[in-house]
Amino acid sequence: MGISLVREGKVGLIKLDVPPANSYTLDYYKELNAIVSEIRFTPEIKVAVLLSEVPRFFSAGADIHYLRSTDPVIKTQFCLLCNETLDMIARSPQIFIACIEGHCVGGGLEMAMGCDLRFAGDSAGKIGLPEVTLGVLPGTGGTQRMARLVGKSKALDLCITGETLTPQEALAIGLVDRVFPQAEVRARTLAYAEKIAGSAAYAASNIKLSIMNGVEMPLNAAIRYEGELQNLLFRSADAREGIAAFLEKRPAQFQGK
């Protein structure tokens, strides 16, 4: 039990296994932080998939018993660590995908929103941020990432009502990116991850950084940043191979660098 990293070629599987609902404490997030840091320093991993080994749950969020028994000062620092961990995901060159096979609520959804993409099973369960029912707000990036994904007014509606959505409803508003048949979601997610990892992964990495960092900049600065990343890609082995393969009418053999 706990959190583990399993390598499958160029894909890293972050397995959450804390029964009964993958509810997290400070120690849980310290483990996750260490694994994300390990992935950042493992360039052979091109894509990371966050998934649950606990039946019926991706994650139910923070452990309420832990929150009740913890001093407010420590709780504040706990939220800071969570936010730093999720920001590390956003700033890492690897693509992170949340594979949602069960209920994904509260801090569990905040964790999924911290990933670059979210794929869900069609009967995964509830998806939402019900923290308002506890008298608090979604405090590990929930209000901010939700607003950036679905827009300000929809995010406000969901956060102040605590309403949860079905996977299909979440897909319709852009909260998740793809919905697969429940029995296929893990296999389809891993197939997607392997495809990206085995293609022009260096370009994919820079596309991610251009989007994730660029949206926080003024447009003119973001376009300049995009240009600097493109300059790096123009000098890469993958760009030389991709252009040559196109002209020679053959499949490209990308190296991911």
C-alpha positions in Angstrom: 0.0 0.0 0.0 1.0 3.6 -0.4 2.2 5.3 -3.6 4.6 3.7 -6.0 6.2 4.4 -9.4 6.4 1.6 -11.9 8.3 2.0 -15.2 6.8 0.5 -18.4 9.3 1.6 -21.1 9.0 5.3 -21.6 5.8 5.5 -19.4 5.8 5.9 -15.7 2.8 4.7 -13.7 2.1 6.5 -10.4 -0.1 4.0 -8.5 -2.2 5.3 -5.7 -3.0 2.5 -3.2 -4.3 3.8 0.1 -7.6 2.1 0.9 -10.4 2.6 1.3 -10.6 5.8 -0.8 -7.0 7.1 -1.5 -7.7 9.9 1.0 -4.5 11.8 1.6 -2.5 13.1 4.6 0.8 15.0 4.8 2.8 11.7 4.5 0.8 10.7 1.4 1.6 14.0 -0.3 5.3 13.7 0.7 5.4 10.4 -1.1 3.7 11.9 -4.2 6.0 14.8 -4.2 9.1 12.6 -4.1 7.8 10.5 -7.0 7.0 13.5 -9.1 10.5 14.8 -8.4 12.0 11.4 -9.4 10.1 11.5 -12.7 11.3 15.1 -13.4 14.9 13.8 -13.1 14.3 10.7 -15.2 14.3 11.9 -18.8 13.7 8.3 -20.1 10.2 8.7 -18.8 8.2 10.7 -21.4 4.7 10.3 -20.0 3.4 9.7 -16.5 0.0 8.2 -15.7 -1.6 8.8 -12.3 -4.0 5.9 -11.5 -5.7 4.2 -8.6 -5.3 0.7 -7.3 -8.3 1.2 -4.9 -11.7 -0.1 -6.2 -14.4 2.5 -6.8 -12.1 5.6 -6.1 -9.6 7.6 -7.9 -9.3 9.7 -4.7 -11.8 11.2 -2.2 -9.3 14.0 -1.4 -7.9 15.0 2.0 -8.4 12.7 4.9 -11.1 14.5 7.0 -9.9 12.8 10.3 -6.4 14.1 9.6 -7.7 17.7 8.9 -9.8 17.6 12.1 -6.9 16.6 14.3 -4.3 18.9 12.8 -3.4 22.4 13.9 -4.5 25.2 11.4 -0.9 26.3 10.9 0.1 22.8 9.9 -3.0 22.5 7.7 -1.9 25.7 5.8 1.6 24.3 5.2 0.0 21.0 4.2 -2.0 22.8 1.5 1.2 24.6 0.4 3.0 21.3 -0.1 0.1 20.0 -2.1 0.1 23.1 -4.3 3.9 22.9 -4.8 3.6 19.3 -5.8 0.9 20.0 -8.4 2.8 23.0 -9.7 5.8 20.7 -10.1 3.7 18.5 -12.4 2.6 21.5 -14.5 6.2 22.7 -14.9 7.7 19.3 -15.6 8.6 18.4 -19.2 6.8 15.0 -19.0 3.1 14.8 -19.9 1.0 13.8 -16.9 -2.4 12.0 -17.4 -4.9 11.3 -14.7 -6.7 8.0 -15.4 -10.0 8.3 -13.5 -11.7 4.9 -12.9 -13.6 5.8 -9.7 -15.0 8.7 -7.7 -12.8 11.8 -8.1 -13.9 14.5 -5.6 -12.4 17.3 -3.5 -8.6 17.1 -3.4 -8.8 14.0 -5.6 -10.1 16.2 -8.4 -7.6 18.9 -7.6 -4.9 16.3 -8.0 -6.4 15.2 -11.4 -6.7 18.9 -12.5 -3.1 19.3 -11.7 -2.3 16.8 -14.4 -2.1 17.9 -18.0 -4.9 15.6 -19.2 -7.8 13.7 -17.6 -9.3 10.5 -19.0 -12.3 9.0 -17.3 -14.4 5.8 -17.4 -18.0 6.3 -18.4 -19.2 5.0 -15.1 -16.3 6.1 -12.9 -18.6 7.9 -10.4 -18.8 11.4 -9.0 -16.5 14.2 -10.1 -16.5 17.5 -8.3 -15.4 19.9 -5.6 -17.8 19.6 -2.6 -15.5 21.4 -0.1 -18.2 24.1 0.5 -20.2 21.4 2.4 -17.4 21.4 4.9 -17.4 25.1 5.2 -14.1 25.6 3.3 -13.0 26.1 -0.3 -11.0 23.8 -2.6 -7.7 24.9 -1.2 -5.1 23.0 -3.3 -5.6 24.9 -6.5 -9.2 23.9 -7.0 -10.8 27.3 -7.6 -8.1 28.4 -9.9 -7.6 25.3 -12.0 -11.4 24.8 -12.3 -11.9 28.3 -13.5 -9.1 27.9 -16.1 -10.6 24.7 -17.4 -14.3 25.4 -17.5 -14.6 29.2 -17.2 -15.2 31.5 -14.2 -19.0 31.3 -13.9 -19.3 27.6 -14.3 -16.4 27.1 -11.8 -18.2 29.4 -9.3 -21.5 27.5 -9.7 -19.8 24.1 -9.1 -17.7 25.3 -6.2 -20.4 27.2 -4.3 -23.0 24.5 -4.7 -20.6 21.5 -4.2 -22.5 19.8 -7.1 -20.8 16.7 -8.5 -20.9 15.6 -12.1 -21.0 12.4 -14.1 -18.1 11.7 -16.4 -20.2 12.6 -19.4 -21.2 16.0 -17.8 -17.6 16.6 -16.9 -16.6 15.9 -20.5 -19.2 18.3 -21.8 -17.8 21.3 -19.9 -14.1 20.4 -20.5 -13.4 19.2 -17.0 -12.2 15.9 -18.4 -10.7 15.4 -21.8 -11.9 12.0 -22.9 -14.4 9.4 -21.6 -13.9 5.7 -22.4 -16.0 2.6 -21.7 -15.4 1.8 -18.1 -13.8 -1.6 -18.8 -11.4 0.0 -21.3 -10.3 3.2 -19.6 -7.0 2.0 -18.2 -6.0 0.2 -21.4 -7.0 3.1 -23.6 -5.2 5.6 -21.3 -2.0 3.6 -21.4 -2.2 3.1 -25.1 -2.5 6.9 -25.5 0.5 7.4 -23.1 2.6 4.9 -25.0 1.7 6.5 -28.4 2.9 10.0 -27.1 6.0 8.6 -25.4 7.0 6.7 -28.6 6.4 9.6 -31.0 8.1 13.1 -31.1 8.2 13.2 -27.3 10.7 16.1 -27.2 8.3 18.2 -29.3 5.3 17.1 -27.1 7.2 18.2 -24.0 7.9 21.6 -25.4 4.3 22.0 -26.6 3.2 21.3 -23.0 5.6 23.9 -21.5 4.6 26.4 -24.1 0.9 26.1 -23.3 1.2 25.6 -19.5 3.7 28.5 -19.0 2.5 30.7 -21.8 -1.1 31.0 -20.6 0.3 32.8 -17.5 2.0 35.4 -19.6 0.9 38.4 -21.7 0.3 37.3 -25.3 3.4 39.0 -26.8 5.7 37.5 -24.1 4.1 34.1 -24.5 4.6 34.2 -28.3 8.3 35.1 -27.7 8.6 32.2 -25.3 7.0 29.9 -27.8 9.6 31.0 -30.4 12.4 30.2 -28.0 11.1 26.7 -27.5 10.7 26.3 -31.3 14.3 27.4 -31.7 15.3 24.5 -29.4 13.2 22.1 -31.4 14.7 23.3 -34.8 18.1 22.2 -33.4 16.9 18.8 -32.2 17.6 15.4 -33.7 13.8 14.7 -33.8 13.2 17.8 -36.0 15.9 16.8 -38.4 14.5 13.3 -38.5 10.9 14.4 -38.8 11.6 16.8 -41.7 13.8 14.2 -43.5 11.2 11.5 -43.1 8.5 13.7 -44.5 10.5 14.6 -47.6 11.6 11.0 -48.1 8.0 9.7 -47.6 8.8 7.3 -44.8 7.8 6.8 -41.2 9.9 9.0 -38.8 12.1 7.3 -36.2 12.0 9.7 -33.3 14.5 9.5 -30.5 12.7 11.8 -28.1 15.6 14.3 -28.1 
